[in-house]
Amino acid sequence: MGKKEVIVKIIKVSGAVVRTVIGIGAATLLFLGLRKGKKR
């Protein structure tokens, strides 16, 4: 494997991780927002 292939693989993996983290963060914010809304 060349250096370029390794870099592309790392970029793809990090991109997937970032998307997962953003998704979890958004879901957590929505969940907390709904809980706060129901308490009022």
N, C-alpha and C positions, 0 to 999 in steps of 0.2 A: 504493500500500500504506500502510495506517495503521500507527501506532506499535505498536498491540496485536499486529497480525499479525507484525511484525518480531520482537517480543519472543517470541511463541509459537514462531516458527521457530528462533530462537537457542536457546530452552530445549530444543526437540526435538533439535537438532543436538548440543548439549552433552550431553544425556542419552545419545545414541547413542555419543558419544566416551567418556563415562565407563564405559558398559557394556563397550565394546571394551577399554579399558585394564584394567578389573577382570578380564575374561576372559583377557587375555594374562598378567596377573599371576598368576592362579590356575593357568594352564597351566604357567607357568615354575616356580612353587612345586612343583607336582606332578612336573614333569620332574626338578627338582633333588632332590626327595625320593626319587624312584625310583632315581636314580643313586647317591645316598648309601646307600640300602638295599641295592643290589646289591654295592657295594664291601665292605660288612661281611661 
